[in-house]
Each structure stands twice: as C-alpha cells, then as structure tokens.
C-alpha cells in the first residue's frame, strides 16, 4: 500500500474509510465527484481492494496530468463506467485486476483527441470482460502478447508455443483459460485443426487487435 495513504485498521468505521479515500484524492481536479461516488457505494468489507484501487487511480491520474478532461466527470458515461469498475473491484482481491480497473477508469477522463483515449464502448466491454476472465487468463494473455511480438507471423501462433512458456499449468487448464479470453475476443481461436496433435499442440491461436490494445494500454 502507498506510504501516502493513512493506514486503516480492520475495525475502522465507515466514515473514517470515506475520509481516507477523499484525502487521497484531495489534490486531483476530479477529486470531489469521485469521492462523492465512493461515499455512495463503499461497503466496509472492501477496504483493502478499494484502497488499492484508489492509490492506483490517483497515481494514474497524476501521471496523466493536464491530459485529463475535468468536465468528463459530470457525464453519464463516466458514472456508468465508475459503477462497473467499482463492482469489479469489490469482487476481487487480485492486484493485477484492480490496477486494470483503475487504468480503464482513468482512460475515460482523457481529453478527446488524445492518442491513448479509448472509446466508451470499448472501455465498457473491457470492464465487463474483466469480470469474466481469471487472473490465470490474464497471465496467458500476457504470454501470448509477449510471444507474438517476437515472431514474424505476428498475431498467429500455436498452443504449443504458449504451453512451452507456461510449463507449470496443465494443457487442459491452459485451454480453459484460452477459452475465457476467446469468449471476450481478446484472442481468437479459429477452431480445432483437422489432424489434432496431443495436448492441443497444433491448435491455432490469434491475438486480436482488441487484445493487443488491452495489454498495451491497461495490462502491461
């Protein structure tokens, strides 16, 4: 946890948690509105995850600086995305996921025309996708992204390429994780080859452009 964030005991009252969150955001131009939303939705049982989310969000917004469009905080799209991110955060204790939620929420506040800005429709899809994929699937996606960037064939690779990297997972589990990613189109699996090799070795896998953008902008 960030040294700038006051420590919170397990028995801290709700008002104290809200005050800590508001204090953390105090220096940001969108602080008041975000803190108000947190005040409306915060439950006691999610202190750790929420604090981690706030620290990540604060750090990301500070890094973006004057690239932030303050007025975006008043739009329905931000409110909808905030609620979706919040719901995702309270359902996980995985820091990798929490950081992604923070980066997605920060992205919608970028000014129009910013090269890093993603459409609301894509952000909304990615938030919902995060609820449907596991941390294991994120690990597999990272391996696919890393491998595909090193080969001449670009987005296309085989199952054996990934299983040779992630040796501690059973092939049947890796296939399950791939199916999670395929279901939200972060990867594409064209289907079983006509002649199948053992342990799915020659099953084709493609990193989609959506998957590439997701890793580059939010999960790297």
N, C-alpha and C positions, 0 to 999 in steps of 0.2 A: 504494500500500500504506500502511496506517496507520502513523503515526510511532511508535505504541506497540509495534509489532511489530518485534522484532530482525531485522536483515537476514540473509538466508540465501544463501550462495554456491551456485553450481550444483553444486559438488562436496561439499556438506555431507553428512556421514554420516547414516544413518537415525536414529540415536539423538538426534542434535542436532535434527533436524526435530521429532521427537516432543516433546522438551523445550521447544522454542519454542511448539508448539501448547498444551502443558499450561500453560506460563507465561502464555499469552494468556488462558486460561480460568480462571486461578487464583482470581480474585475472585468467580466465579459459584457459586451453590449447587449446580449440577449439573455442576460442572467435572470432578470426579473420574471420574464414569461416562462422560461424553463423551470425555474424554481417553483412557480405557481402551479405548473402542471405536475411536478413531483409532489407537491403538497396535496394535490387531489388524489394521487394514485398510490402513494407509498404505503406498503404494509411493513410491519415490524420484522417479519421473518426473512426479509430480503436485504438486510443491512449490508452484508459483505458484497454481494453481487452489485447492488445499486451503487455503493461507494466506489467500487472498481470501475463501473460504467461512467460515473461522474468524473472520476480522475482522467479516464481515457478521453472522454468527451472534452473536458476542459483543456487537456494537452493538445488535442487535435484542433480545437478552435483557436487556441493561442498560436499554433503553428501556421494556421491559415491567415490570421491577422486581418488585413483590410480586404481580403478576398471575400469576406462574409457579407451577405446582403441582410442587414438587420431587419428590414421590413418583412422578410420571408417568415419570420416567427409568427406573424399575425394571420397567415394563410391556412386554409383548411388542410392543404396537403401536408404542411409541417405537423399540424396537430394529429392527423391520421397516422403519419409515419412515426411520430413520437410514441403514440399509444402502442403501435405494433412493436417498436423496439423495446419499449418498457415491458410488454408482455413476454417478449423473448428473454429479456434479462432476468426476470423474476422466475423463469423456468429453468435456469441453468446456473451452475457454479463454475463452468468452464471459461477460463480467462480468454482463450482464443476466440470464443464466440462473443463474449462481452465486448472485446475490442472491435470486432467486426460490426456489431450493432452501433457502437459509438461512431465509427467511421462512416457508416451509412447515414446516420442522423446528421452528422456534420456536413456531409456532401450536399444535402438538400438546401443548406444555407449558403452555398456558393453563389456568387453573382452569375447572372445569365451571361453566356459567352465564355465563361471560364473553361479552359481546356479539360479540366478534371471533372466538371459537372456532369452528372448522370441524370437521365430523365426520371421523373417521378414514377412512371410506370415500371421502369427497371428497378428502381430502389424498392418499390413496394413488392415486386416479385422476389427480390433477393432477401428481404426481411422474412417473408413467408417461407422461402426456401430454407432459411437458416433453422426454422422450426422443424423442418422435415428431414434434415440431414444431421448425422452424428459427427463427433469430433474425429472418429476414425475415417469418415468420408472426407473430411477436410484434409486429413493427413494424406489420403490417397490422391486427392485433387492437387495438393502441393507437389507430390511426386510426379504426377502426370505433367504438370506445368513445367517443372524443372527439367524433366527428360525431354519433353517436346521442344524446348528451347535450344537443345543441344544437337538435335538431329536434322538432317537435310530434308526429311519428309514432312517436317513441320508438325501439323496437328495430329497426324495419324501415327499410331503405334499399336503394339500388340500387348495382350495381357501378360505375356512372359516378361516383357520389358519392365512392367510395374512389379510383378511378383519377385523379380530378381533384386529389386531395390528394397521392398518391404518384406524381408525374409522372416520376420517374427510372426507374421499373420498367415493363417491357413488360406489356401487359394479360394476355398468356398466362402470364407468371410470376406476376402477382398472382392469377390464377385458381388456379394451382397452390398458392400459399400459402393461399388461402381453403379449398381442399380439405383441406389439412393441419388447419386449425382446425375444419373441419366434421367431420373424422374423429374428433375427441375431444369434439365437441359444445360447443366454446367459441363457435361460431357455428352457425347452421342455414341451409342453402341449400335452399329448397323445390323447386328444380328449374328447368329451362330454360323460359322463357316460350314461349307458342305462336308468337308472332311475335318472332323474335330480332333485336335490333339489332346493329350492327357492334361488334366488340371487347367483346362481352358486356355492353354498356352497360345494358341493362334487366334483367339477371339480378337477382333479389331476394336480399337478404342480411338475416338477422336475428341480432342479438346475443342469445344465450341468457342466462338468469339465471345459469347456471354461469359463462359467460364474463364477465359483469358482476362477479360476486363475485371471480373470479380476478384481474381487473385491479385492482379496488378494494383487495383485501386483500394481493395479492402482487406485482403487476407495475406499480404506479404509483409 
